[in-house]
């Protein structure tokens, strides 16, 4: 029995290492996509596009690994939550990578036009998203439910910056219709980044679930969180 348990623990560790690898690739894609936008560099755009196949492949490997463990090991309680959390986390990570590719595609389209404005808030949004991803994976490794629940508050700042950028770009479009296409591309970029923040929040929820067995919606205000304990989270 001890030998079987040791083997199972190693399988779980391998699974979680795969998730961490996927998170690393995803984080790099997020950073590269916004750098491509800032520096107008096609090399970075291609790098993000190339990483898409890698994230898809790794996510499918994680799914296969999870299915194999569920089918052959019949895990109970905490072990089952670890497997399910790894599966759902990998899906959110893949979707974050998809949004990074969306940013890179927008950067590619904008290279044929002069810059509309200096980029300040959009890189800040990307920095927050990357910080959320790092903290989510740190909480995942450390089994820290408090960290997993706390960092998701940063998503509010991402949302605020997205609204701020939208208002600013709207003035550009009103002032000169020739700005519309470039402004819309930047609005699309902020939407991708906002969705990345939502997926990063999902990561926190899955880590909390893995540790405590409770699936709560962390993307609500503190008042709602206190007033409605145990509320189920979104998909």
N, C-alpha and C positions, 0 to 999 in steps of 0.2 A: 504493500500500500504506500509506503514512504517513497519507494522508487517511482511509482506511478504519479504521486503528487509532485515530486520534484520535476518529472518530465512535463507535467501539465503546467507548472509554474514557469518553466522555460518557454513553453509554447505561448503563454500569455505575455511574457516579456518580449518575445520576438514580435508578437502582434503589436504591442505598444511601441516598440522601436520603429516599426513600419509606419505607425501613425505619426511619430515624431519626425520621421524622414519626410513624410508628406507635408507636414506643417512647415518644415524648413524650406522645401521647394516652393510652397505657396507664398511664404513670407518674402522670399527672394523675388518671386514674380510680381508681387504687389509693389515692392520697392523699384524694380526695374521698369515697370509700366509707367509709373509717375516720373521717374528719371528720364524715360524716353520722351515724355510730354514736355518736361522742362528743357531738356538739352536738344530736343528735336533730332534724336539720334536713331537712325534706322537699325543699327546693330542691336540696340536694346529691344526694339520692337520684335525683331526676329528671334531674339533670345526668349522673350516671353511666349511667342507663338510656339517655339520649339519645346518649351517646358510643358505645354498643354498635353502632349502625348504622354509625357512622363507622369504627370499627375493622374491622368485617366488610367494608365496602366497600373500604377501603384494603388489607386483606390480600388480597382477591380481585384488586385491581389489581396488587399485587406478584406474585402467582402468574401472572397473565396476562403481565406483563412478563418474568418468568423463562422462561416457556414460549416466548415470542417470541424471546428471545435464544438459547435453546438450539436452536430450530428454524432460525433464520436465520443465526446467526454461527458455529456449530460451534466453540465455545470449547475451548481446551485447558488442561490442568493448572491453574495458579493462577486463571485467569479462570473456569474451570468451577467451582472451589471457591467463588469469590466469589458466583456465581449460586446454587449449591446452598445455601450458608450463608444467603444472604439469604432464600431460600424457607423454610427450616426455622426460622430465627429469627422470621420473620413469623408462623409458626404458633404458636410458643411465646408470642409477644407477644399474639396474639389470645386464647389460652387464659388468660393472666394477666388480660386485660381481662374475660373471662368470669367469672373468680373474683372480680374486683372488683365485678362486677354482683351476684354472689351475696352479697357482704358488704353491698352497698347494699340488697338485698332483705331481708336479715335485719334491718338497721337500720330499715327501713320497718315490718316486723312488730312490732318491739320498741317502737315509738313509742307504742303504745296502752297500754303497761304502764310502771309506775315503774321506774327503773334498779335493777338488782340489786346492783351494786357499782361503785365507782370504776374506771375503765378505765386501767390503767397498762401492763401487759404486752402487751396487744393493740396499742395504738399503737406500742409499741417494736418489735413484730414487723413492723408496717407500715413503720416507718422503716428497718429492716434490709433489707427487700425492696426498697424504693425505692433504697436505697444500692447494693444488688447490681445493680439495673437500670441505674442511672447508670454504674457501673463497667463493666458489660458493654458498654454503648454507647460508653464512652470507649475501651475496649480495641478495639472494632470499628473506630472511627475511626482510632485511633493504630496499629492493627496490632500490638498489644502482647500477645503470647501469655502472658507472665509475669503480667500483670495479670489476664487472662482466667482463668488457672488459680488465681490466689491468692485472689480475692475470694469464690470459691465456698465457702471455709471458713466464711463467715458463715452459710451455711445450717444449720450445726450449732447456732448460737445460736437460729435460728428454731425448729428442732425442739425444743430444750431449753425454750424459752419456751412452746411449745405444750403440752408435757408438764406444765410447772409450772401453767399456767392450768387444764388439765384436772383436776389434783389438787385445786386450790383450788375449782373449781366443783363437783366431786364432793362436797366437804364441805358446800357450800350445799344441794345436793339432799338429802343425808342428814339435815341438820338440819331442813329444812322442805320437804315435798313441793310446797308452793305455789311453790317456787323452780325447780322442774324445767323448766318450759317456757322460762323466760328463760335458765337455765343452758345448756340444750341449744342455744339460738340462739347463745350466745356460743361454745360448743364448735364449732358449725358455722363460725362466723367464723374461729376459729383453724385449722380444717382448710383453709379457703379460703386463708388466708395461708401455711400450710405448703406448699400446692401451688404457690402463687406462687413461693416460695423454690426449689422444685424446678425450676420452669420457668426461673427466673433462672439456676440452675446449668446447665441445658441451654444457655442462651445462651452461657455461658462455654465450654462444650464446642464449640459450633459456631464460635465465634471462633477457638479454638485450631486446629480443623480447617481453617478457612479459611486460616490463616497457615502451618501446618506440614504439613497433609495427614494428621495423625494424629487419630483420633477416640478419645478416652480418657474413661473414667468419672471425672469429677471429684467425684462425690458419694460418695467413699469416704474412709476414714481415711488419714492421711499414711503410716502403716505399710504399709497395703495398696497405696498408690500407689507406694511405693518398692519393695515386694516383687513387684509384678505390673506391670511396665512394658508399655505398649502394649495394655493390655486394652481391649476395645471398650466403648463407652459404651452407655447404655440409650436407648431411643427416647423 
